[in-house]
Amino acid sequence: MVHEDFRGAAAVAAAMAVATVVVATAYDLPVRDPDGVSVPTWVRLPLIVLAAVLVDLLARWALTLRRRERPGVTAALRTVVAERWDRAQVGFTLSGLVAWYVSYVAFRNLKGYLPFVNDRLWDTELARLDRALWLGHDPAAVLHDLLGTGWAAWLMSGVYVLWIGLVPAALAVALVWTRRSLAGAFYVTAVSFNWLLGVTVYYLVPSLGPAYSRPGEFADLPPTFNTRVQEWLLADRVDVMAGPWATSAVQTVAAFASLHVAVTVTTCLAAEVLRLPAWVRTAGWAFAVLTSVSTVYLGWHFFVDVLGGAFIGAAALVLAALVTGQPLRRERPGPRRAVSAGTRPQALPG
């Protein structure tokens, strides 16, 4: 199942899987499906990829029918399927999907084990550092005064929740709408490195985040979906801490560094490296700014968590470039050259 382009992602997945088993055995902790209480990731992710496949096939089928004078409907569909989903493309997509899934599940479990391995919390120190960087002011309080605590709370909650769909959507694009290209493997590997670097930092600097360590400072925010999510995660943490084998919940509270910011920065930087259309890059950076603001505004993260997340996102991209061979320098577009038979395109979507 290891496609040559995903050797780096597979190595990350294998290392994280081994670490999960070692920690679980050493501390007598269960290995859980991190999303088992809702729709399992192993069900949701393939469905998202399948939807992307169908969109890809239907769009190209419609174009094929339109361009030919008298195409046969069934023949056109068979042609599109044969061109887009040969054995090599299927192997590419499945390899990337498996590598990403294993690293994600390992990440979620390792994150859940954190309180049992290192119960030292750094929230006080992180809050103190925030105030030093903001010249004696609390970043969340500044944002509440600047934006208010009405409509802005709903907007920030929507931005934060919207991120949940960003990763699987971008993953589907990388694995489905690229043809065995280095670009797709580069992005998937970069996200896998985010999980690895992120969980490593969690263990080095455990923290709960402002909403849990200083809840009174967020009491003026109106109840939103974000509020319910914070309550659910806290309840899961309490249940797991009371007895990890007595509940199906997974502990997911950890603040430093922000993986929301990390993955978003990785996605934006990848869009720059791959020279995606200007409107895609602009929208990506705008969303990155909104995500960074929302994490602090809602109390999920300290401001230094945002800085740490941005660093992790950039480091993950560089590591992915090293192991996949994707050049990071944006070259000026030159004259298009024909691709010889048997040569695999390196970074061309579509």
N, C-alpha and C positions, 0 to 999 in steps of 0.2 A: 504493500500500500504506500510505500514511500517513493513519491515521484522525485526526480532529481532536483527540481526547483524547491522542494519543501524539506530538504535535508536539515536545514537550520531550524525550521519550525518543528520538525519531528524530534530533533535533539532537545529542544526546549521542552516539548511535551513529555518526552521520556524522563528528563531530569526532574521535572515537577511531579510526575507520577510517582517516581521513586521516592522523592522527598515526602509526598503525601503518605505513602505506605509506611515509611520509616517513622514519621511523627505519630501517625495513628497507632502504630504498634507500640511505640515507646510510651505513649501517654494513655493507652487503652481508649481510643476514641474511634467512633464509627466513620466510615467513608459514605457520604450521602450524595444523592442526586440534589444539587443545590437548588433546583427549581421544582422539586418533586411535589410540593404542596400546591402548585398551580399547574401550568402546562410544562412538562419536562423539556429541558433544552434539547434532548436527543429527539424529541418530537417536533418542537417548535422550529428549530433551526433547519432541519430538512424540508419542512413545509415552506419556509421562507425561500430556500434555495429552489425548490420545485416551482414556486410561483414565479421566481425570476427566470427560470428555464422556459416556462410557458409564455411569459411576456416576450422573451427573446425569440422564441420560435414563431409565435403568432405575428409579431411585427415583421420578421423577415419573410414569413410566408405571404403576408399581405403585399409586401414589396415585390416579391417574386411574381405573384399573380398580376400585379399592375404593370410590370415591365415587359412581360411576355405577351405576344399577340394573341395566341390561343392556348394558354396553358391548361393542362389538366389539373384540377384541384388536388386530387390525391397525389398525382405525380409531383406536383410542386412541393407538397408537404414532405414527401419522401426525400426529395432533393435537399430541402433545407435541413432536415434531421440528419441526413448523411453527411452534409458539409459541416454542420455545427457540432454534432455529437457522435464523433467516431470514438473508437476505443481509447485513443490517447487523451481526448478531451474529457471523457468520463473518468479516466484514471487521475488526471490532473485535478478535477473538481473534488473527487472523493478523497484524495490524499490531503488536499488542503483542508477539507471539512473535518476529517478525522484528527489531524494534527491540531487544528484550532480547538476542537471540542475537548480533547484530552487536556490541553493546557488550561482551558477555561475551568473545567471541572476541578482540576488539581488546585488552581488558584482559589476557587471558592471554598474548597475544603481546608486548605492551608490557612486561609483568612479566618475561617471558623475556629480553628485550633488555637489561634493567637492567645486568648486569655489564659489558656491552660499552660502555655509554654512560657509566656512572659507577661506577668500581670502588672508590671511597672507602667504607669501612665504618665505621659508627658504633656498633658493639656495645659497645666499651669505655665510651664516653660514656653510652650508655643504661643499662648495668649500674651505672655510678657514680650515675646519677640515681635508679635503683631503690633503691639502698642509702640514699641521702639521704632518699627518701620513706618508707622503712621503718626509719628511725632506726638506720642502720648494719647492718641485717640484709638477707640476700638473700631475696626473696619466695619463690622456689621452695624453698629450704632450710626456710623457716618452714612452708610447706605440707606438705613431706615429713615434718617432725617432728610436725606437728599431725595429719595424716591417715594417716601411715604410708606404706609403700611396697609394700603387698601388694594387698588388694582394691581400695583406692582407685585404684591405677594402672589396673586393669581398668575401673572405673567411669568414670574420667576419659577413658580411651581410647574407651569406648563413647559418651560424650557428644560428644566431638570428632568422631567418625565419623558420629554421627547427624545432625550439622549438614549433612552433604553432601546429605541428602535433604530438608532444610528448605526450601532455596531453590526447587528445582523444584516441590515440593509447594505452597508458598505461591503461586508463580507460576501454577500450574494453577488454584488457587482464585480468584485475582484475575482470570484471563482467561476462566474457564469458569463459575464459580458466581456471577458478577455479570453483569447484563444490560446491556451497553453503558454501565455506570455509571462515574461519575467516580472512584469508590472503587478500581476495578480499575486504571484508568490511573494514578491517584495512586501506588499501591504499586509498579507496574512502573517508573514513572519514578523513584521514590525509589531503587530498587535499582540502576538504571542510573547514577544520580548517585554511588552508592557505588563503582561500578567506576571512574568518572572521578576522583573525589577520592582514592580509595585508591591508584591507580597514580601520581597526581601526587605524593603524599606518599612513595611508594616511591622515586621519583627524587630527591626532596629529601633524604631521610634513609635511604640504603641500609643494610641490616643483614641478618645471617643469622639471628639468634635465639639464645637461650641454648643450645639443644641442639646447635648446630653450632659456636658460638664457645667454649663451655665444656662440652664433652661429659662430662667427668669428674664434674660435679656431678649427672648424671642416670644414672650407671652403676649405682646401686643399684636402679633401677626394674626390675621383671621384664619380660621380653620380651612384648610385646603386639602387636596389629595396628598400633597407633600406632608402635611401634618399627620395624616393617617399612616402613611408609609413609615415615618419616624417612630410612631407609636408601635407599629407592627414589628419593626426591627428591634426595638428595645424589648418588647415582650419575648421575641425569639431569643434574644441574648440571655434574658433572665431564665427562660426555660432550659436553654442549653447549659448554662452555668449550674443550674440546680441538678441536672442529671442528663448528660449527653446521650445516653442510651435510652432514656425514658421518653424522648420526644423525636419527632421527625423534622423539627426545625433546624435551621442552620444559622449560626451566629455570623452576622455580616457587618458588624459595627467596627469601623477602623477609619481614621481620618487622614493621617499623614502617610503618604501624599495622596492628592486627589487623582484617582484613576479616570474619573470623568474628564478632567482637564487633560490628563496624559494622552488618552486615546484620541481626544478631539484634536490636540496639537499634532499628534502623529498623522492623523488623517489630513489635516491642512498642509503639513509639510510634504506628505506624499503627493498631494494634488499639485504642489508647486514643482516638485522634482519631475513628475510625469507630465507637466505642462498641460494640465486639464484646462478647459475653457475658462476664460477670465471670470465669468459670472459664477462658475462653480467655486473657484478659489475665493472670490469675494464673499460669497454666501457662507463658505466654510469658516473663514476668519471671523465674520460677524457672529456666527453661532458660537465660536470658541470664546469670544469676549462675553457674550450673554451667559454661557455656561459658567465661566469663571466668576462673574458677578453673582449669579444665582446661588452658587455653592456657598459663598460667604454670606449673602443676604439671608438665606434660609437657615444658616447655622450648621450645614453639613460639614463645612471645612473652615479652618483658619486661613488667613491670607497666605501664610507661609506654605500651607498645603497646596495652594494654587501654584506657587513658584516651584515647589518640589514636583508637582505634576507636570508642569511645562518642561522641566529638565528631564524627567523620565521619558516623556513623549519624544523629545529630540534625541535622547540617547538610544531609545529603542529603534528609531529610524536609522541611525548611523550603524547600529549593530546589524540590523536587517540588511542594510546595503553591503556590509562587509561579507556576510555569509551567503548572500544571493548573487553578488556581483553587480548589483544595480548601481550605475554611476549616479552620484549625487549632484554633480555639476550640471547645471542647465545649459545645454549647448544651443547655439543659435541654429534654427532650422535651416538646413541646406537643401539642395536639389534632391528630390526623391529618387532613390535608386531601386532598381528591380531586385526582388529577392529570389535568389536561385533556388532550384528545386531541392527540397530536403532541409532547407535552412528555416529554423524556427524564428518567427518574429520576436523581438526582445521586449518591446514595451508598447505595442500597438493594440489599443482596445478595439473590439468589434470584430 
